[in-house]
Amino acid sequence: KSPPRGANLNHAGRPLTKGNCVVMFPTNGVGFGHFTRMLALARRMKLNDSKLEVIFFTTMPTLHLLKLYGIPAHHISGPKYFQGVDSQEWNSLLEEELTLCLETHNPSMFVFDGAFPYRGMLRAIEGRENLNKIWMRRGMFRKGARIPVDSIQHFDAIVRPGDAVDEQEDDLQHGVELMKCPPIVLLDEDELLSRKDARFRLGVPQDCRVVYVQLGAGQINDITSEIRITLDEILKHDEVHVVLGESMIGSRIDVQLANVHVLRDYPNSQYFRGFDAVVQAGGYNSFHETRAFGVPALFYPNLETGMDDQLARCLVAEAEGWGYVVEKRTPTSIRDGIQKLLNHSGGKKPETGPNGAQTLSKALCAQLEANA
């Protein structure tokens, strides 16, 4: 029989000793936001401390992406993938698997990145007094959105990565330690492929204009969809090629259009020097990557997100002079937006400051060292 939660024995009955190890739990399964922020942090923590062991425990299926960074992982599929398993049963399964992970690796720190902590996760970390429990909870909540505060008591600190729009301080009072850092992106600028190399790998001409398009949902072959209208408007211009981003965990894109190239890779930001412009939604990661690397952009903010205020974020690009926003998409507004984007004359790259992944990694490594 396994010892009770928080006991000083692992599942095999051996005494637990706190190790130089961090377990990171990014949620995901539709997009890459939480996973990418955790990977950005993990790889820099390992660079700051070469002896640090980082373990991922995640619902994200793309575990092979961690191999390059020497990060092993435990995977549990999300509840919707199990037939006949309800939320309560799935949380019990999660609790058992995470408990086994924690007792096997004996981490000093646990970092969760997600909007709502799972009850099974909270039960697994409860009572572990030697475990520094951190919740990375990105801000930029929509006005009137319900902020999940009932789970904060299970954590020792909340990390709030910065965003383009200043947050209301009233939303940041959590009753536990609050840590802030600049916006987090996965790659630094010196890690991007050169323009020449990016275009060779993408199979696009060196002397054309290239527009990267990643809009997620939408049927390419539906000529009334906003993604198809966008492609058609871009391709009306001479000597322009489109690189169409395809999610590694999404359905394959069925497209047979001249000068359209499908890119299914990770991270796609490594190719940004090969692009002259981008068209994308206003999610946190894609926005801050585009801003950090100085690529002119046209944004289609998602106005239906439950928490994230994409419109407010995207309007910063207009204010800073490097981007444009199409709030209500119609054939006319999309055509006008594409025209503005392709006529963009450049300008000064916005001052984005340091990568928050690096500043946060130093702070967390310092905590590990202090508590060793």
N, C-alpha and C positions, 0 to 999 in steps of 0.2 A: 504494500500500500504506500502511495506517495505521501511524503510529509505534508503538513498543512502549509498554506500560503505563508510566506514570510519566515518559515523555519530556517535554521542555519544548517540544513542538510539538503543535498540535491536529491534528484529522483533515484539515484543509486545508493543513497544513504551516506555519501561522503560529505565531510564538512565543506561548507562554502567559504571560499576565500575571494575577496574582491580583486578582480584582475584589471589590467590596463586594456580595457575593452569597452566599446560602445555598441549598443544595439540600436539601430535606427529603423523606425516603422513608418514608411511613407504609404499612405493609402493611394489608390488609383485603380484604373481598369478601363477608363474611357480616354482620359488625357494623360499627359506626362508631368503636370505641374508639380505635384508633391514629390514624385520620384526624382525629378530633375533637381529640385532644390536640395533634397537630401544628398544626392550624388555630388552636387557642387560643394556641399559642406564636407562630406565624407572624404573626398579625394584631397581636400586641402588640410583636413585634420591629420590625415596620414602623411602628408608632406611635412607638416609641422612637427610630427612625432613619428618617426620611422618605425618605432616599436609598437605603436598603437594598433590594436586589432579592431576592425569595424565589421560588424555583422548586420546585414539587412534582414528584416522580417517584414514581408510585404504581400499585399494582394495583387501587386503588379506582376504580369506574366513574363515580362522581358528581362529575365534574370541574366541572360547571356551578355547583356550590356555591361554588367558589373565585372566580368572576367578581366577586361583590359586593365582595371584598377586593382585587381587582386582582392576583391570583396566577395566573400561567400554569402549565401543567402538561404533563408527559409521562406517557403512560399505557401500561402493559403489562398485558395480561390475565394472570391466574394460569394455572399450567400445566394445570389441569383443563379449561380452556376451549379448548385446542388439540387437535384430533384427531391422533392418531398422533405426538405430541411427548412424549418421556419427560422425566424430571427433569433429566437431564444436558443434553439438547438445549435445554430451556427455560432452564437456567442460562447456557448459552452465548449464547442470545438476549438474556437479561437483561444479561449482561456487555457485549455489543456496544452495546445501546441506552443503558445507563447511562454507558458510556465516552464515547459520542457526546454525551450530555447534559453530562457534566463538562467535556469539552474545548470545548464550544460556549460554556458560560456561565462557565467559569473561577471557580468558587466558592472562597471562603476557608474555608467550613465546610460539612460534610455531617452531617446529623442523621438517624439511622435510628430508627424506632419500630416495634418488632416483637418477638415472643418469640424467634424463631430467625433469625439473619442468613442470607440466601441465599448460597450459594457463589459464584454469578455476581456478586453485589454485592461480596463480599469481594475477588474478583479485580479488579474494576473500580476499587476504591479503594486497592488495595495499591500501595505504592511512591510514592504522591503525598505527598511530604514537606511541601508547602506547604498541604495540605488538613487542617484541623482536623476530625477524625472523631469523632463523638459518637453514642453509643447510648443512647436513652431506653428503659430497661428497667424496667417497672413491677414492684414487688415483690408482697408478700402471697402467697407460694408456699405450696401445701399441704404439710403435713408429709410427708416422704418423697418429694416430687416431685424429679425430676432437674433440676438447675439448669444451663442451657447456658453453660458457661464456656470452651469450646474456641475460641470466636470472639473473645473479649475482646481478644486480643493485636493485633487489627487496628484497634483504636480507641484514641483518646487519652484519652477520658473516658467514664464511665458516669453517666447521670442517673437518679436514683431518685426519682420523684415520691412524695410522702407518701401515706399511707393512714390509715384510721381506727384500725387496729391497729398497734401498734409492731412493727417488724421485729426479727428476731434479728440482732445485729451480726455474728455468724459468717457469715451469708449475704451480707454486703456487702463481703467482702474480695476484690477483683478484680485487684489488682496494677497498676491504672491510676488516674488521678485519679477520685475519686468526688464527684459533685455531688448535693446533695439540695435539694428544694424542697417547699413545702406541696402538698396535693392540687390537681390541675389541673382546672378546669372551663372551658367555652367562653365562657359569658356572665357578666358581672358583674350584680349585682342591679339596677343602674340601667338595664340594657338590656332588662329584661323588659317586656312589654306590661302595661298596667294591667288590673285585674280586669274592668272594663267593656269595654275594647277587646278583650281576649282572648276574652271570651264572645261579643261581636258577631262576631268572625272565626270562632269555632267554631260559631256558630249554635245556642247553648244559651241557655235563659232566664237572665235576670239574677238571678232570685229563687229558683232551685233550688240543690240541692247537686250538685256535679260531682265525679266520681271519675275520675281518669285511670288507665287500665289498659294496661300494656305488658308482655306476658309472652313474646313471641316465638313459639316453637313451640306447636302445638296446633290442633286443628280445631274451629272455632266450632260447627259443626253436629253434632258428636259430643257428645251430652248427658252423656257420662261423662268428657269431658276436663276438666282442671282449669281451663282458661280459660272453658269454658262454665258449669261449676259456679260459678265466681267471678262471672260476669256475672249468672246467675240469682239468686244470693244478694244481690247489690247491688240488683238491680231489684225485689226483694221490698219494698224500703223506699220509702215515698212520697216524691214530689218529688225523686227522685235521677236524674240523667242520667249516662251513662258516655261518656267520650271514649276511644276505643280506638286506641292507637297502632299504626300500620302502617309497617313499614320501607320506606324509599324504594328499597331494593335487594332487597326480598322480594316474595313473591307477594301478589296482591291478596286482601284478606279478604272473604269472602262472608258477610255478616251482614245479616239483616233482622229486627231486634229493635227494638221501640219504645224510644225514649229512648237509643239507642246511636248515637253519631256517630263516624265513622272519620276519623282525622287522619293524613295522609301529608304530612309537612312536615319541615323541618330548619332549626334545631334545635327540637325540640318543647319544650325547656325555656323558650323565650320565652313560652309560655302558662301557666307555673306559677302566676302570680297568679290565674288564672281557675279553678284547681282547689282543692277543699276537702280532697282526700286523693288518694293514689296507691296503686296496687297494681302491684308490679313485681318482677323478679328482682333479684339482688344484685350486678350488674356494677359495675365501678369508676366509670364515668362517671355512670350513672343514680343510683347511691347518693350520690355526692358532690354532684351537682346538687340532689337532693332535700334533702340535709342543709344545703347552703349557703343554699337558699331557704326553709327552714323549713316544708316541707309534711309533714303527718302521713302516715305510710307503712305499708303492709303488704308485707313482703318474702317472696318465695318463692325462697330461695337455691338455685342450681343446685349439687347435691352431686356432679355427675359431671364437673366441669371438671378438666382434667389438671393445671393449675398453680394456678389462682386459688382462694383459700379464701374463697368467698362467705359461708359460714355465719359465720365469725369476724367478717367485716366487718359483716354485718347485725345480729348480736347487739349491736353498739355502739349501734345505734338504740334497742334496748330499754333498754340501760343508761343512755342519755341521756334517755330518756323521751319520744321523739317518734315511735317506730316499734314495730312488732310483727313477729314472725317466725313463719311456718308452715313448719317444717322438713319434716315428712312430711304431704303433702297428701292428705286424704280429704274426702268431703263434710262430715263433722262438723267437722274441724279448719278447713276453709275457712270454713264458716258461722260458727264461733266467732271466727275472725280478722277477718272482715268486720264482725261485730258490735262487736268491740273498736275497730276503725278508725272506724266511723261514730259510736261513742259517745265518741270521743277529745275531751277537753275543752280541748285546746290545751296551753299551757305555754310555758316559756321556750325560745326558739330557741337551739340549740347554738352555742357559740363555735367558729367554723371558721377564723378567722384570714384572712390574705391569700390571694388567688388565686395558686397556684403558677406559673401561666402568666406573670404579671407579674414575679414575683421572678426566675424563670428567664430571662425575656427580657432583663432588665436585666443579668444576669450574662453572658449570651452576647454581648450587644451590646458590653459592656465588653471581652470577649475579642477581638472583631472589631476594635474600635478600637485595642487594644493591639498587635495583630499587623498592623495596616495598614501 
